[in-house]
Amino acid sequence: MNYNTKIEAEVDAAAWEAFLRVHPEVHILQTAAWGELKSGFGWYAFRLVAGDAGAQVLFRPLPGGFTVAYIPRGPVGAPAAWEALWPEVDALCKRERAVFLKVEPDLWEDDPAAAPPPRFRESPHAIQPRRTLVVSLEGSEDDILARMKQKTRYNIRLAARKGVTVRPWDDVAAFHRLMTETGARDGFGVHAAAYYQKAYDLFHPRGEAELLVAEYEGEPLAALMVFARGWRAWYFYGASTGRHRNKMPTYALQWEAMRWAKRRGCTAYDLWGVPDADEATLEAEFASRREGLWGVYRFKRGFGGVLRRTPVWDRVYRPVFYSLYRALRS
């Protein structure tokens, strides 16, 4: 990291949070707390403000003193205001010897602003899942349930009849053990226990995260960590044991997470990650596929969410190394 030349637009974490108070709609991945979380696990963060726009930029070191730069679910502010920000971002990325900058804006692909800005290109590779299902929390709880598929409503009610209960939990170590069990069973990577603890410690005291556990006769069967800010909530991390699956604890757990988010004033609940395929393909193939995110699509589709997809842009600073990255990813 080169700190010798300071970018004029660079601000510290406190000033960044003050800027975000003017933008209550900001995605949680653009908060200073998220930058602090990632800074403990392989990344480091800078925050830039230019006029009415800003961005938290994460950097991941590469061999040879190079980096990858990344703006998750940003920049902040109206897209029309981003033009003044990009030169500051370019200067920062060049100072930090970035091979390229990846931007995953807080937009959906059907937004007119989703086209890549000048000097950016569309990227086939994303860091966060590109497609998700967003559940509306508008209306009453009965209204939310009515938008779900009948089988999902049945399973939520079945869990209650079978004696499954859901409550807030603070045993992050036990949550990590559940995550490890689930990752081994379903074939996905799991963060270190310290990562989940840091996330809980950063966001729970702010009222922006809750750890929930579904239990049967005092035995933890499933747990999740839900995040919320402004009008949105996100389901980032979840795990379950293989025991008592017939009691549908994961359905009760998601329903309670939605109720928690609604009590906070959220009107949308992002299930965060389904296969990157169009709806016709998802519906035609989910019953026969289990790899990757296909294994969770059957479950998530029942909650009545709308399928959405985010754009991904790359800004290339070192074309030769970028070509090598693309080849390795392919």
N, C-alpha and C positions, 0 to 999 in steps of 0.2 A: 504494500500500500504506500502510495506516495502522498504525503501530507504537506509537501513543500509549497505547493501552489493552491491557494484556496479559491474555490469557485465563488463568485460574488453572490450567487443565489443560494448558496448552501446555508442551511439552518440546523440548529441543534434539535434534540428530541422535544424539548419543552416548547420551542417556537413552532415546531411542526404540529404538535397537538393543538396549539392555539389556532393555527391555520385551519386544522380539521374541524374546529368548532364552527367555522363559517360554512362547512360542507358536511352537514349531518348525514348526508346520504352515502358517505364514503364507505367503501368495502373494508372489511376488517383486516384484510391482508395489506392494506396501506397504512395501518396504524403504527405508531412508534413501538407499541408493545409487540406487534408481530415482527418488526425489524429486530427488536431485542431478542425475541425467541430464536429467530433464525441465526442471529449473530453468535449464539452459543453452540451452533451445530453446523459449522462449515461455511457460513456466509458472513458478510459484513455489510452494513447499511449506510447510505447517505440519503439526506433529504434535501430537495431543491424546491424553491418557490420562485416563480416568475409571474408577477401580476396576479391574476386570478387563477392560475394553474400551479400545480405542484406535483411532485412525484417522490415516492420512496423507492430508491434504486438499490437492489441487492447485488452484491458481487460474490462470485465463487472463484477462489484461486485455481489456476491451472498450472501445470508444469512450465518451467521457463519464465516465470514471473508474469504470465498472462492471466486474464480473468474472463469469465462470462458475466455479463450484466443482465439484470432481469428486473422488470417492473411488473409485479403481480397485481392484477385487477386495478390498474391505474393507467394513465395519470388521473389526478384528482382535478375536479372542475369541469366545466363544459368543454366539449371537444373543440369548439371554436376558439377557446382561449389557449389551446395547447401549442399553437404555433410559436409563441414567445418562449415556451419552455424547452423546445427541442434543441436549440443551440447550447443551452446550459447543460442539458443531458449529454449531448455530444462531447462537450468539453470535459465533463466529468469522466465519461467512458474512455476517452483518449488518455486522460491523465492516469486512469487506473489500468491502462493497457488491455482494454477489453477486446477480445476477438470479434464479438458481436453483442448486440443488445437484443434481448427478447422481450417483447411487450405483449402481455395478455390483458387487454383493456377490459374495463368493467362495462362491457357492451354485449349485446346479442347480435348475431350476424345479420338479422333483418333490420338493424338500425342503420339509417343513412350514413352515420359517421363511422361505420365498421370497415370501410375501405382503408387500405394502408395509406398513411400520410406519405408525402414526397420523401424519397430516398429510403423508404421501407419496402419490404417485400412480404408477401404472404408466406407463412411458414407451415410446413406439414407436421412439425414437431412441437408439442405442447409440454409444459411442466405440470400444470394442473389439468384435471380432466376437462376436455373440451365440451362434452355434452353432459347435461344434467336434467333432472326433473325438478321443477319448481312448483311446490304445493301452495295454493292460495289459502291463507288463514282468515280471509274476510268472512264476515257473517258470524253466526253462532257456531258453537261446537257441533250441533246437529247439522248445520249447513256444510261444515268441513267433512263430517262423516258421510253425508249424502253424496259428495263428489267422489268418494272412494269407490273402488270396486266392491261388489257385494261380499266376496270372499274375504277381503281385508277387514271390512266392518265386522264380519262374523268372527274372525280370528282375534280382533281386539276385544270383543265381548267374551269370547271363549276364554281368553287368558284371565279375565276377571273372575269368571265362574269357576275356573280351575284353581283359584287361589293365588295367582301371580300378583305381586304388588311391586310398585315402582316408587323409589324414593331418592332424594339427593344423597350423594356418596362423597367421601373425601379420601378413600383408600386408593390412591393413585397407583401404589405398588401392586395391589390386587388387580386393578384395571389393566396394568401392563401384563400381568400374568395371563389374563384373559385374552389380551391382544396377541400375545405370543402363541397361545393355543390356537386361536383362530387363524393366524397367519400360517402356521404349520399345516393346518387342516385345509385351508383354501388357497395356499400358494401365493401369498402376497407379503411384501416386506413390512417390517414393524420398526418403529422408532425405538431408541433406547428409553429405558424407564425415566431417565432424567429429562428427556424431551417432554413427555406428557406431564411430569411434575412441574416443569418450568411453564408450560402452557397454562396449567391450572393456576399456578401461583400468580401469573401475570394477569389473567383475564377474569378469574372468579371473583377476586375482591372488588373488581370494577363492575360487577353485575353483568359481565359480557360473556360468561361461560358458566355452564353447569355440567357436573358429572352425575349421571343418573344410573342407577342399577335396578334391574328387574330381578326379584327374588321369589323363591318358592320355599316356604317353611324355613326361612332364614338363609337359604343357600343362594349365592349369586349365580344367576343363569346367563345374564347378558348385561352389558353396560355400554354407554356411549357418552361422548363429550360433545355437547352442542354449544355453538357460539352465536351471539346476537349483537347487532349494532343497528341503531336506527330502526327502520321498518323491515329489516331482513334478519333471518336466522339461517345458520348453516350447520349441517350434520357432517363433521369432518372425520371423526374417529369412532368406530364401533366394534364390539367384539361379543362373542357368545360361546358358551360351552356346548358340547354336544348332548348334554343331559337334559331331560324333560322337554325336548323340543316340541313334543305334542301338546304342550301347554302354551305354546305361542308367545314366549316371553319377549321376543324381538318386536312383535306387533304392539304389545302393551308399552314397550319402551319408547318406540317412535311416537306413539300417540301422546304419551306424557311429555316428550320433548316438544311436540307441537303445541301442547297446552301451555307449557312453560313459556315458549316463545310468544304465544298469543297474549298471555298475561303481561308480558313486557311491552306490548304494543306492536309487535311485529305483524305484518300482513302477508309475508311470504316466507316459506321454509324451503331452503335449497338442499336437496338430497345429495348433491355433490358427487356426481360421477356415475355415468352409465356408458355402455360401449359407444364409440364414435361411429354410429351408423344411423341412417335415416329411420323414421318411425316405421315405415313398411317393413324394412329389413329386421328391425328389432322385434316387431310383432310376429314375423314369420319364423324367426330363428331362435327366440329365447328359450323355447321348450327343449331344444336339442343341444344347446351350447352351454358350457360351464367355464371356459377359460376366461382369465382376466375379469373384467367387470360384468361379463355375461352372467356370472354366477349370482350377482346381486340384482340384476335387472328384473327378474321375475318377482322378487320381493318388492322392490321400489315402485314398480309400475302400478301396484295396487292402491297406492295412496292418492291417486288422482292428480298427479302433477302434470304440468305442461312441459314438453320436451323443448329444450333450448340449447343453442350452441354458441360458443364464444369465438371471436376471431383471434388469430395469433400472428404477430408481425415480427420480422427480424430486421435489424439495421446492422449492416456488415461494415466492420472497420478493417479487418485483415482477411481479404478474400481467400488467400491460400489456406490459412488455418481453418477458415469457415468451411471451405470445400472438404477438408479432411474431416471436420466434425460431421458434416452431412453424410459423408461416405461411411463413417463409423456408425452413425445412427441408422443408416439403411441396412 
